[in-house]
Amino acid sequence: MLLQAVPFIDLALETTRQVVVDREKGVYLGHPTTVLLEDGKTMICVYPRGHGKGPILLKRSEDGGKTWGDRQLTPDNWVTSLETPTIHRIIEPVTGHKRLVLWSGLYPARFATSDDDGTNWSPLQKAGDWGGIVVMSSVEQLRDGRYVALFHDDGRFFTSKPKQTTPPTFTLYQTFSADGGLSWGKPQSIWSGQDVNLCEPGIIRSPDGRTLAILLRENRRVKNSQIMFSSDEAKTWSKPKEMPASLIGDRHVGKYSPDGRLVISFRDTNKESPTNGDWMAWVGTFEDLQKGRPGQFRLRLMDNQDSWDCGYPGVEVLPDGTFVCTTYGHWTKGEEPYVVSVRFRLEEFKPNSPAGGPLRNE
């Protein structure tokens, strides 16, 4: 899995870009996701107090992630969360009412809602007689106003009675909501297999709106990360195919810059990469994804002091084109992980040196 010749720019030592969202001495803080509200400056971040599970913590920024307030009060049963929380904006298709939906996975999958932009929240409630892993890793509105949400399971959590196989069978699921996220249908399988372990689907819509792509972690580490496409609003999906070595990683999350380029944040898991185990951002186009091209360049956002444990990023774009990428990691050697944001704009970078970096940004 040799890394294709893609230059990278190293931002790891540029500490002025870094903002600590939350840190607690001796306590593992990890796996955040974020949402940017429509005012272009209010940002909410949720994450567990623990590795992939534990009480759900919530912080809020009123200035586009430059500063963060104290941890907010949350419903009592949020301390019972069993997995990584995720947060998504949902808009009711008929009334236009805006809602925030927060998910907590494993069995049963549960969610909470806020109708006042995250000031007040409902307790976690059961979504149905089903569950899964990293519920929901991505959510996207469809042309008919419904929302599709995607997650995966390996047989342990989809039902109350685990159905594990040897080797494990990984399944990608999608579920739909037609009422602004208040209820979700029975999940449908869109892919299942044992030869590769595809998981953590991150959804990206093409600039023309006609195509959906899901970027997938390959958990067996025997093939590159993979990608699937839909041209009929998630009714059907193409067979998975490998992505270039420049996108081998976990928990891909992507957003568009004002100039139309894509920035995809992820944990680098390419064994041949000089940034293996670090927090990366890939810069390219949707067409690069479609044609399997390696992209324009990569950014190392921060240098993880652990061999692998970081990532699960949030990616937001402010009105001025500033990217605010947020994740956890072992940023200080010998200490527990904590949550940090890194800020940048694509026009800062001119990767015109020979490929293979690192490059100096100008």
ABEGO torsion letter per residue (X at the ends): XBBBBBBBBBAAABAAABBBABBBBGBBBBGBBBBBBAAGABBBBBBBBEBGBEBBBBBBBAAGGABBBBBBBBBAAAAABABBBBBBBBBBAAAGBBBBBBBBBEOBBBBBBBAAGGABBBBBBBAEBBBEBGOBABBBBBAAGBBBBBBBBAGAAABABBBBBOBBBBBBBBBBBAAGGABBBBBBBABBBAABBBBGBBBBBBAAGABBBBBBBBAAGABBBBBBBBAAGGABBBBBBBBBAAABEBGBBBBBBAAGBBBBBBBBABAABAABGBBBBBBBBAAAAAAGBAEABBBBABBBABAABBEGBBBBBBAAGBBBBBBBEBABBGBBBBBBBBBBBAAABBBABBBGOBBBBX
